[in-house]
Amino acid sequence: MALRRKAREYALQMLFQWEMGRQEPGAIESGFWKSARAEKNTRAFANQLFEGVVAQAAALDELVGKHAENWRVERMAAIDHAILRLAVYELRDGETPPKVVINEAVELAKKFSSAEAAPFINGILDAIHKAQAK
């Protein structure tokens, strides 16, 4: 498995944990890395994603809410919400090509969420990407 894909999985797991308990990000990272094994680069990228999403959570939620037709962010499944936050953060960062970001988010949804989540997430991210491209 590609190191960046694994890092996204780790970041998603930490985001989900943060969403459930709103602990300090440093405490979550410390506890998470006690049980998860990862290369130094994978760990660094996962932490960068996790910390970035937590720092920008409100702005990310606003953007998701704006493009999620007939859905309020607070009513979304927690895992789908975390996947969307992670992907929107990466889309805004601009370092990774948008198609890669969207594909990775869809793959995370297939692995960690319900069957309906992948097209739902794909639709929202596609709308955000198109709006940013204008």
Chimera marker file (.cmm) of the C-alpha trace (Angstrom):
<marker_set name="trace">
<marker id="1" x="0.000" y="0.000" z="0.000" r="1" g="1" b="0" radius="0.5"/>
<marker id="2" x="1.285" y="3.439" z="-0.869" r="1" g="1" b="0" radius="0.5"/>
<marker id="3" x="2.664" y="5.351" z="2.079" r="1" g="1" b="0" radius="0.5"/>
<marker id="4" x="0.473" y="8.389" z="1.438" r="1" g="1" b="0" radius="0.5"/>
<marker id="5" x="-2.679" y="6.247" z="1.271" r="1" g="1" b="0" radius="0.5"/>
<marker id="6" x="-1.762" y="4.623" z="4.573" r="1" g="1" b="0" radius="0.5"/>
<marker id="7" x="-1.059" y="8.067" z="6.046" r="1" g="1" b="0" radius="0.5"/>
<marker id="8" x="-4.549" y="9.198" z="4.982" r="1" g="1" b="0" radius="0.5"/>
<marker id="9" x="-6.036" y="6.162" z="6.718" r="1" g="1" b="0" radius="0.5"/>
<marker id="10" x="-4.135" y="6.979" z="9.889" r="1" g="1" b="0" radius="0.5"/>
<marker id="11" x="-5.134" y="10.646" z="9.693" r="1" g="1" b="0" radius="0.5"/>
<marker id="12" x="-8.766" y="9.617" z="9.212" r="1" g="1" b="0" radius="0.5"/>
<marker id="13" x="-8.633" y="7.356" z="12.259" r="1" g="1" b="0" radius="0.5"/>
<marker id="14" x="-7.198" y="10.160" z="14.375" r="1" g="1" b="0" radius="0.5"/>
<marker id="15" x="-9.814" y="12.593" z="13.020" r="1" g="1" b="0" radius="0.5"/>
<marker id="16" x="-12.605" y="10.204" z="13.896" r="1" g="1" b="0" radius="0.5"/>
<marker id="17" x="-11.205" y="9.840" z="17.405" r="1" g="1" b="0" radius="0.5"/>
<marker id="18" x="-10.914" y="13.636" z="17.703" r="1" g="1" b="0" radius="0.5"/>
<marker id="19" x="-14.507" y="14.083" z="16.530" r="1" g="1" b="0" radius="0.5"/>
<marker id="20" x="-15.778" y="11.613" z="19.105" r="1" g="1" b="0" radius="0.5"/>
<marker id="21" x="-13.955" y="13.046" z="22.115" r="1" g="1" b="0" radius="0.5"/>
<marker id="22" x="-12.496" y="16.460" z="21.179" r="1" g="1" b="0" radius="0.5"/>
<marker id="23" x="-9.262" y="15.656" z="22.981" r="1" g="1" b="0" radius="0.5"/>
<marker id="24" x="-6.143" y="17.690" z="22.337" r="1" g="1" b="0" radius="0.5"/>
<marker id="25" x="-4.627" y="16.685" z="18.981" r="1" g="1" b="0" radius="0.5"/>
<marker id="26" x="-1.234" y="16.048" z="20.590" r="1" g="1" b="0" radius="0.5"/>
<marker id="27" x="-2.780" y="13.595" z="23.050" r="1" g="1" b="0" radius="0.5"/>
<marker id="28" x="-4.567" y="11.768" z="20.240" r="1" g="1" b="0" radius="0.5"/>
<marker id="29" x="-1.369" y="11.513" z="18.187" r="1" g="1" b="0" radius="0.5"/>
<marker id="30" x="0.623" y="10.293" z="21.159" r="1" g="1" b="0" radius="0.5"/>
<marker id="31" x="-1.879" y="7.583" z="21.994" r="1" g="1" b="0" radius="0.5"/>
<marker id="32" x="-2.446" y="6.595" z="18.385" r="1" g="1" b="0" radius="0.5"/>
<marker id="33" x="1.228" y="6.095" z="17.548" r="1" g="1" b="0" radius="0.5"/>
<marker id="34" x="1.730" y="3.853" z="20.568" r="1" g="1" b="0" radius="0.5"/>
<marker id="35" x="-0.253" y="1.139" z="18.810" r="1" g="1" b="0" radius="0.5"/>
<marker id="36" x="0.105" y="1.999" z="15.096" r="1" g="1" b="0" radius="0.5"/>
<marker id="37" x="3.306" y="1.175" z="13.267" r="1" g="1" b="0" radius="0.5"/>
<marker id="38" x="4.381" y="3.415" z="10.424" r="1" g="1" b="0" radius="0.5"/>
<marker id="39" x="7.397" y="4.678" z="8.547" r="1" g="1" b="0" radius="0.5"/>
<marker id="40" x="8.657" y="8.076" z="9.664" r="1" g="1" b="0" radius="0.5"/>
<marker id="41" x="7.412" y="9.761" z="6.433" r="1" g="1" b="0" radius="0.5"/>
<marker id="42" x="3.990" y="8.126" z="6.728" r="1" g="1" b="0" radius="0.5"/>
<marker id="43" x="3.662" y="9.251" z="10.320" r="1" g="1" b="0" radius="0.5"/>
<marker id="44" x="4.742" y="12.800" z="9.472" r="1" g="1" b="0" radius="0.5"/>
<marker id="45" x="2.235" y="13.088" z="6.597" r="1" g="1" b="0" radius="0.5"/>
<marker id="46" x="-0.578" y="11.628" z="8.734" r="1" g="1" b="0" radius="0.5"/>
<marker id="47" x="0.166" y="14.110" z="11.522" r="1" g="1" b="0" radius="0.5"/>
<marker id="48" x="0.331" y="17.000" z="9.041" r="1" g="1" b="0" radius="0.5"/>
<marker id="49" x="-3.088" y="16.088" z="7.626" r="1" g="1" b="0" radius="0.5"/>
<marker id="50" x="-4.646" y="15.507" z="11.043" r="1" g="1" b="0" radius="0.5"/>
<marker id="51" x="-3.322" y="18.727" z="12.572" r="1" g="1" b="0" radius="0.5"/>
<marker id="52" x="-4.258" y="20.757" z="9.489" r="1" g="1" b="0" radius="0.5"/>
<marker id="53" x="-7.814" y="19.482" z="9.443" r="1" g="1" b="0" radius="0.5"/>
<marker id="54" x="-8.283" y="20.092" z="13.172" r="1" g="1" b="0" radius="0.5"/>
<marker id="55" x="-6.922" y="23.638" z="12.843" r="1" g="1" b="0" radius="0.5"/>
<marker id="56" x="-9.273" y="24.409" z="9.928" r="1" g="1" b="0" radius="0.5"/>
<marker id="57" x="-12.291" y="22.286" z="10.941" r="1" g="1" b="0" radius="0.5"/>
<marker id="58" x="-14.789" y="25.162" z="11.047" r="1" g="1" b="0" radius="0.5"/>
<marker id="59" x="-13.810" y="26.516" z="7.619" r="1" g="1" b="0" radius="0.5"/>
<marker id="60" x="-13.796" y="23.022" z="6.128" r="1" g="1" b="0" radius="0.5"/>
<marker id="61" x="-17.265" y="22.319" z="7.536" r="1" g="1" b="0" radius="0.5"/>
<marker id="62" x="-18.557" y="25.576" z="6.089" r="1" g="1" b="0" radius="0.5"/>
<marker id="63" x="-17.278" y="24.643" z="2.640" r="1" g="1" b="0" radius="0.5"/>
<marker id="64" x="-18.714" y="21.122" z="2.853" r="1" g="1" b="0" radius="0.5"/>
<marker id="65" x="-22.059" y="22.456" z="4.049" r="1" g="1" b="0" radius="0.5"/>
<marker id="66" x="-22.208" y="24.912" z="1.178" r="1" g="1" b="0" radius="0.5"/>
<marker id="67" x="-21.852" y="22.081" z="-1.379" r="1" g="1" b="0" radius="0.5"/>
<marker id="68" x="-23.797" y="19.298" z="0.338" r="1" g="1" b="0" radius="0.5"/>
<marker id="69" x="-27.231" y="19.778" z="-1.157" r="1" g="1" b="0" radius="0.5"/>
<marker id="70" x="-30.048" y="18.879" z="1.222" r="1" g="1" b="0" radius="0.5"/>
<marker id="71" x="-27.571" y="17.772" z="3.907" r="1" g="1" b="0" radius="0.5"/>
<marker id="72" x="-26.504" y="19.530" z="7.069" r="1" g="1" b="0" radius="0.5"/>
<marker id="73" x="-22.949" y="18.728" z="8.106" r="1" g="1" b="0" radius="0.5"/>
<marker id="74" x="-23.980" y="17.871" z="11.648" r="1" g="1" b="0" radius="0.5"/>
<marker id="75" x="-26.394" y="15.207" z="10.307" r="1" g="1" b="0" radius="0.5"/>
<marker id="76" x="-23.730" y="13.364" z="8.286" r="1" g="1" b="0" radius="0.5"/>
<marker id="77" x="-22.242" y="10.120" z="9.549" r="1" g="1" b="0" radius="0.5"/>
<marker id="78" x="-19.153" y="10.949" z="11.617" r="1" g="1" b="0" radius="0.5"/>
<marker id="79" x="-16.847" y="8.891" z="9.408" r="1" g="1" b="0" radius="0.5"/>
<marker id="80" x="-18.173" y="10.514" z="6.214" r="1" g="1" b="0" radius="0.5"/>
<marker id="81" x="-17.761" y="13.920" z="7.825" r="1" g="1" b="0" radius="0.5"/>
<marker id="82" x="-14.149" y="13.095" z="8.702" r="1" g="1" b="0" radius="0.5"/>
<marker id="83" x="-13.417" y="11.839" z="5.172" r="1" g="1" b="0" radius="0.5"/>
<marker id="84" x="-14.869" y="15.016" z="3.684" r="1" g="1" b="0" radius="0.5"/>
<marker id="85" x="-12.878" y="17.248" z="6.022" r="1" g="1" b="0" radius="0.5"/>
<marker id="86" x="-9.682" y="15.397" z="5.174" r="1" g="1" b="0" radius="0.5"/>
<marker id="87" x="-10.267" y="15.570" z="1.426" r="1" g="1" b="0" radius="0.5"/>
<marker id="88" x="-11.339" y="19.213" z="1.394" r="1" g="1" b="0" radius="0.5"/>
<marker id="89" x="-8.241" y="20.097" z="3.396" r="1" g="1" b="0" radius="0.5"/>
<marker id="90" x="-6.093" y="18.383" z="0.773" r="1" g="1" b="0" radius="0.5"/>
<marker id="91" x="-8.009" y="19.999" z="-2.091" r="1" g="1" b="0" radius="0.5"/>
<marker id="92" x="-7.444" y="23.433" z="-0.585" r="1" g="1" b="0" radius="0.5"/>
<marker id="93" x="-3.793" y="22.691" z="0.099" r="1" g="1" b="0" radius="0.5"/>
<marker id="94" x="-3.264" y="22.134" z="-3.622" r="1" g="1" b="0" radius="0.5"/>
<marker id="95" x="-0.207" y="19.907" z="-3.227" r="1" g="1" b="0" radius="0.5"/>
<marker id="96" x="-1.952" y="16.735" z="-4.410" r="1" g="1" b="0" radius="0.5"/>
<marker id="97" x="-3.824" y="16.669" z="-7.751" r="1" g="1" b="0" radius="0.5"/>
<marker id="98" x="-7.598" y="17.013" z="-7.215" r="1" g="1" b="0" radius="0.5"/>
<marker id="99" x="-8.399" y="13.741" z="-9.012" r="1" g="1" b="0" radius="0.5"/>
<marker id="100" x="-6.065" y="11.894" z="-6.655" r="1" g="1" b="0" radius="0.5"/>
<marker id="101" x="-7.593" y="13.550" z="-3.579" r="1" g="1" b="0" radius="0.5"/>
<marker id="102" x="-11.128" y="12.677" z="-4.677" r="1" g="1" b="0" radius="0.5"/>
<marker id="103" x="-10.194" y="9.109" z="-5.583" r="1" g="1" b="0" radius="0.5"/>
<marker id="104" x="-8.440" y="8.595" z="-2.248" r="1" g="1" b="0" radius="0.5"/>
<marker id="105" x="-11.480" y="9.920" z="-0.379" r="1" g="1" b="0" radius="0.5"/>
<marker id="106" x="-13.781" y="7.571" z="-2.294" r="1" g="1" b="0" radius="0.5"/>
<marker id="107" x="-11.473" y="4.653" z="-1.459" r="1" g="1" b="0" radius="0.5"/>
<marker id="108" x="-11.517" y="5.625" z="2.231" r="1" g="1" b="0" radius="0.5"/>
<marker id="109" x="-15.320" y="5.704" z="2.101" r="1" g="1" b="0" radius="0.5"/>
<marker id="110" x="-15.429" y="2.246" z="0.519" r="1" g="1" b="0" radius="0.5"/>
<marker id="111" x="-13.153" y="0.878" z="3.223" r="1" g="1" b="0" radius="0.5"/>
<marker id="112" x="-14.485" y="2.634" z="6.329" r="1" g="1" b="0" radius="0.5"/>
<marker id="113" x="-18.089" y="3.632" z="5.597" r="1" g="1" b="0" radius="0.5"/>
<marker id="114" x="-21.306" y="2.377" z="4.029" r="1" g="1" b="0" radius="0.5"/>
<marker id="115" x="-21.984" y="1.446" z="0.402" r="1" g="1" b="0" radius="0.5"/>
<marker id="116" x="-23.823" y="4.735" z="-0.138" r="1" g="1" b="0" radius="0.5"/>
<marker id="117" x="-20.949" y="6.835" z="1.186" r="1" g="1" b="0" radius="0.5"/>
<marker id="118" x="-18.609" y="6.615" z="-1.807" r="1" g="1" b="0" radius="0.5"/>
<marker id="119" x="-20.937" y="8.272" z="-4.360" r="1" g="1" b="0" radius="0.5"/>
<marker id="120" x="-22.126" y="10.774" z="-1.723" r="1" g="1" b="0" radius="0.5"/>
<marker id="121" x="-18.556" y="11.842" z="-0.939" r="1" g="1" b="0" radius="0.5"/>
<marker id="122" x="-17.593" y="11.837" z="-4.610" r="1" g="1" b="0" radius="0.5"/>
<marker id="123" x="-20.480" y="14.177" z="-5.443" r="1" g="1" b="0" radius="0.5"/>
<marker id="124" x="-19.686" y="16.693" z="-2.727" r="1" g="1" b="0" radius="0.5"/>
<marker id="125" x="-15.964" y="16.740" z="-3.482" r="1" g="1" b="0" radius="0.5"/>
<marker id="126" x="-16.593" y="17.071" z="-7.208" r="1" g="1" b="0" radius="0.5"/>
<marker id="127" x="-18.840" y="20.080" z="-6.560" r="1" g="1" b="0" radius="0.5"/>
<marker id="128" x="-16.213" y="21.677" z="-4.316" r="1" g="1" b="0" radius="0.5"/>
<marker id="129" x="-13.479" y="21.046" z="-6.869" r="1" g="1" b="0" radius="0.5"/>
<marker id="130" x="-15.544" y="22.550" z="-9.697" r="1" g="1" b="0" radius="0.5"/>
<marker id="131" x="-16.342" y="25.612" z="-7.579" r="1" g="1" b="0" radius="0.5"/>
<marker id="132" x="-12.661" y="26.112" z="-6.764" r="1" g="1" b="0" radius="0.5"/>
<marker id="133" x="-11.660" y="25.741" z="-10.416" r="1" g="1" b="0" radius="0.5"/>
<marker id="134" x="-13.866" y="28.686" z="-11.439" r="1" g="1" b="0" radius="0.5"/>
<link id1="1" id2="2" r="1" g="1" b="0" radius="0.2"/>
<link id1="2" id2="3" r="1" g="1" b="0" radius="0.2"/>
<link id1="3" id2="4" r="1" g="1" b="0" radius="0.2"/>
<link id1="4" id2="5" r="1" g="1" b="0" radius="0.2"/>
<link id1="5" id2="6" r="1" g="1" b="0" radius="0.2"/>
<link id1="6" id2="7" r="1" g="1" b="0" radius="0.2"/>
<link id1="7" id2="8" r="1" g="1" b="0" radius="0.2"/>
<link id1="8" id2="9" r="1" g="1" b="0" radius="0.2"/>
<link id1="9" id2="10" r="1" g="1" b="0" radius="0.2"/>
<link id1="10" id2="11" r="1" g="1" b="0" radius="0.2"/>
<link id1="11" id2="12" r="1" g="1" b="0" radius="0.2"/>
<link id1="12" id2="13" r="1" g="1" b="0" radius="0.2"/>
<link id1="13" id2="14" r="1" g="1" b="0" radius="0.2"/>
<link id1="14" id2="15" r="1" g="1" b="0" radius="0.2"/>
<link id1="15" id2="16" r="1" g="1" b="0" radius="0.2"/>
<link id1="16" id2="17" r="1" g="1" b="0" radius="0.2"/>
<link id1="17" id2="18" r="1" g="1" b="0" radius="0.2"/>
<link id1="18" id2="19" r="1" g="1" b="0" radius="0.2"/>
<link id1="19" id2="20" r="1" g="1" b="0" radius="0.2"/>
<link id1="20" id2="21" r="1" g="1" b="0" radius="0.2"/>
<link id1="21" id2="22" r="1" g="1" b="0" radius="0.2"/>
<link id1="22" id2="23" r="1" g="1" b="0" radius="0.2"/>
<link id1="23" id2="24" r="1" g="1" b="0" radius="0.2"/>
<link id1="24" id2="25" r="1" g="1" b="0" radius="0.2"/>
<link id1="25" id2="26" r="1" g="1" b="0" radius="0.2"/>
<link id1="26" id2="27" r="1" g="1" b="0" radius="0.2"/>
<link id1="27" id2="28" r="1" g="1" b="0" radius="0.2"/>
<link id1="28" id2="29" r="1" g="1" b="0" radius="0.2"/>
<link id1="29" id2="30" r="1" g="1" b="0" radius="0.2"/>
<link id1="30" id2="31" r="1" g="1" b="0" radius="0.2"/>
<link id1="31" id2="32" r="1" g="1" b="0" radius="0.2"/>
<link id1="32" id2="33" r="1" g="1" b="0" radius="0.2"/>
<link id1="33" id2="34" r="1" g="1" b="0" radius="0.2"/>
<link id1="34" id2="35" r="1" g="1" b="0" radius="0.2"/>
<link id1="35" id2="36" r="1" g="1" b="0" radius="0.2"/>
<link id1="36" id2="37" r="1" g="1" b="0" radius="0.2"/>
<link id1="37" id2="38" r="1" g="1" b="0" radius="0.2"/>
<link id1="38" id2="39" r="1" g="1" b="0" radius="0.2"/>
<link id1="39" id2="40" r="1" g="1" b="0" radius="0.2"/>
<link id1="40" id2="41" r="1" g="1" b="0" radius="0.2"/>
<link id1="41" id2="42" r="1" g="1" b="0" radius="0.2"/>
<link id1="42" id2="43" r="1" g="1" b="0" radius="0.2"/>
<link id1="43" id2="44" r="1" g="1" b="0" radius="0.2"/>
<link id1="44" id2="45" r="1" g="1" b="0" radius="0.2"/>
<link id1="45" id2="46" r="1" g="1" b="0" radius="0.2"/>
<link id1="46" id2="47" r="1" g="1" b="0" radius="0.2"/>
<link id1="47" id2="48" r="1" g="1" b="0" radius="0.2"/>
<link id1="48" id2="49" r="1" g="1" b="0" radius="0.2"/>
<link id1="49" id2="50" r="1" g="1" b="0" radius="0.2"/>
<link id1="50" id2="51" r="1" g="1" b="0" radius="0.2"/>
<link id1="51" id2="52" r="1" g="1" b="0" radius="0.2"/>
<link id1="52" id2="53" r="1" g="1" b="0" radius="0.2"/>
<link id1="53" id2="54" r="1" g="1" b="0" radius="0.2"/>
<link id1="54" id2="55" r="1" g="1" b="0" radius="0.2"/>
<link id1="55" id2="56" r="1" g="1" b="0" radius="0.2"/>
<link id1="56" id2="57" r="1" g="1" b="0" radius="0.2"/>
<link id1="57" id2="58" r="1" g="1" b="0" radius="0.2"/>
<link id1="58" id2="59" r="1" g="1" b="0" radius="0.2"/>
<link id1="59" id2="60" r="1" g="1" b="0" radius="0.2"/>
<link id1="60" id2="61" r="1" g="1" b="0" radius="0.2"/>
<link id1="61" id2="62" r="1" g="1" b="0" radius="0.2"/>
<link id1="62" id2="63" r="1" g="1" b="0" radius="0.2"/>
<link id1="63" id2="64" r="1" g="1" b="0" radius="0.2"/>
<link id1="64" id2="65" r="1" g="1" b="0" radius="0.2"/>
<link id1="65" id2="66" r="1" g="1" b="0" radius="0.2"/>
<link id1="66" id2="67" r="1" g="1" b="0" radius="0.2"/>
<link id1="67" id2="68" r="1" g="1" b="0" radius="0.2"/>
<link id1="68" id2="69" r="1" g="1" b="0" radius="0.2"/>
<link id1="69" id2="70" r="1" g="1" b="0" radius="0.2"/>
<link id1="70" id2="71" r="1" g="1" b="0" radius="0.2"/>
<link id1="71" id2="72" r="1" g="1" b="0" radius="0.2"/>
<link id1="72" id2="73" r="1" g="1" b="0" radius="0.2"/>
<link id1="73" id2="74" r="1" g="1" b="0" radius="0.2"/>
<link id1="74" id2="75" r="1" g="1" b="0" radius="0.2"/>
<link id1="75" id2="76" r="1" g="1" b="0" radius="0.2"/>
<link id1="76" id2="77" r="1" g="1" b="0" radius="0.2"/>
<link id1="77" id2="78" r="1" g="1" b="0" radius="0.2"/>
<link id1="78" id2="79" r="1" g="1" b="0" radius="0.2"/>
<link id1="79" id2="80" r="1" g="1" b="0" radius="0.2"/>
<link id1="80" id2="81" r="1" g="1" b="0" radius="0.2"/>
<link id1="81" id2="82" r="1" g="1" b="0" radius="0.2"/>
<link id1="82" id2="83" r="1" g="1" b="0" radius="0.2"/>
<link id1="83" id2="84" r="1" g="1" b="0" radius="0.2"/>
<link id1="84" id2="85" r="1" g="1" b="0" radius="0.2"/>
<link id1="85" id2="86" r="1" g="1" b="0" radius="0.2"/>
<link id1="86" id2="87" r="1" g="1" b="0" radius="0.2"/>
<link id1="87" id2="88" r="1" g="1" b="0" radius="0.2"/>
<link id1="88" id2="89" r="1" g="1" b="0" radius="0.2"/>
<link id1="89" id2="90" r="1" g="1" b="0" radius="0.2"/>
<link id1="90" id2="91" r="1" g="1" b="0" radius="0.2"/>
<link id1="91" id2="92" r="1" g="1" b="0" radius="0.2"/>
<link id1="92" id2="93" r="1" g="1" b="0" radius="0.2"/>
<link id1="93" id2="94" r="1" g="1" b="0" radius="0.2"/>
<link id1="94" id2="95" r="1" g="1" b="0" radius="0.2"/>
<link id1="95" id2="96" r="1" g="1" b="0" radius="0.2"/>
<link id1="96" id2="97" r="1" g="1" b="0" radius="0.2"/>
<link id1="97" id2="98" r="1" g="1" b="0" radius="0.2"/>
<link id1="98" id2="99" r="1" g="1" b="0" radius="0.2"/>
<link id1="99" id2="100" r="1" g="1" b="0" radius="0.2"/>
<link id1="100" id2="101" r="1" g="1" b="0" radius="0.2"/>
<link id1="101" id2="102" r="1" g="1" b="0" radius="0.2"/>
<link id1="102" id2="103" r="1" g="1" b="0" radius="0.2"/>
<link id1="103" id2="104" r="1" g="1" b="0" radius="0.2"/>
<link id1="104" id2="105" r="1" g="1" b="0" radius="0.2"/>
<link id1="105" id2="106" r="1" g="1" b="0" radius="0.2"/>
<link id1="106" id2="107" r="1" g="1" b="0" radius="0.2"/>
<link id1="107" id2="108" r="1" g="1" b="0" radius="0.2"/>
<link id1="108" id2="109" r="1" g="1" b="0" radius="0.2"/>
<link id1="109" id2="110" r="1" g="1" b="0" radius="0.2"/>
<link id1="110" id2="111" r="1" g="1" b="0" radius="0.2"/>
<link id1="111" id2="112" r="1" g="1" b="0" radius="0.2"/>
<link id1="112" id2="113" r="1" g="1" b="0" radius="0.2"/>
<link id1="113" id2="114" r="1" g="1" b="0" radius="0.2"/>
<link id1="114" id2="115" r="1" g="1" b="0" radius="0.2"/>
<link id1="115" id2="116" r="1" g="1" b="0" radius="0.2"/>
<link id1="116" id2="117" r="1" g="1" b="0" radius="0.2"/>
<link id1="117" id2="118" r="1" g="1" b="0" radius="0.2"/>
<link id1="118" id2="119" r="1" g="1" b="0" radius="0.2"/>
<link id1="119" id2="120" r="1" g="1" b="0" radius="0.2"/>
<link id1="120" id2="121" r="1" g="1" b="0" radius="0.2"/>
<link id1="121" id2="122" r="1" g="1" b="0" radius="0.2"/>
<link id1="122" id2="123" r="1" g="1" b="0" radius="0.2"/>
<link id1="123" id2="124" r="1" g="1" b="0" radius="0.2"/>
<link id1="124" id2="125" r="1" g="1" b="0" radius="0.2"/>
<link id1="125" id2="126" r="1" g="1" b="0" radius="0.2"/>
<link id1="126" id2="127" r="1" g="1" b="0" radius="0.2"/>
<link id1="127" id2="128" r="1" g="1" b="0" radius="0.2"/>
<link id1="128" id2="129" r="1" g="1" b="0" radius="0.2"/>
<link id1="129" id2="130" r="1" g="1" b="0" radius="0.2"/>
<link id1="130" id2="131" r="1" g="1" b="0" radius="0.2"/>
<link id1="131" id2="132" r="1" g="1" b="0" radius="0.2"/>
<link id1="132" id2="133" r="1" g="1" b="0" radius="0.2"/>
<link id1="133" id2="134" r="1" g="1" b="0" radius="0.2"/>
</marker_set>
